[in-house]
Amino acid sequence: MKNYKVRLFGKEIFGEHVLPFNTEPTQEQIEDMVALLIERGEMKLEPDKGFHSRDRWTLTYEEVTEEKEKELVLGTWI
């Protein structure tokens, strides 16, 4: 299972959430999941008067990977 961090911003709002998927998601799957999360109130949208566009939404996503701590194995950090 892969986790994806999704960010939605524009029209003076900002929200982000981590979504789990079993396979590489399509754009449509991401959009549908974000719409469902907003409808359920699970993705919190906050006011954002930053530099984002005032007339459209932007939706981005990226795979989240866990960073492993380095270990000392036989005198070498890996």
Buried (B, 14 or more C-beta within 10 A) or exposed (E): EEEBEBBBBBBBBBBBBEBEBEEEBEEEEBBEBBEEBBEEEEBEBEEBEEEBEEEEEEBEBEEEEEEEEEEEEEEEEE
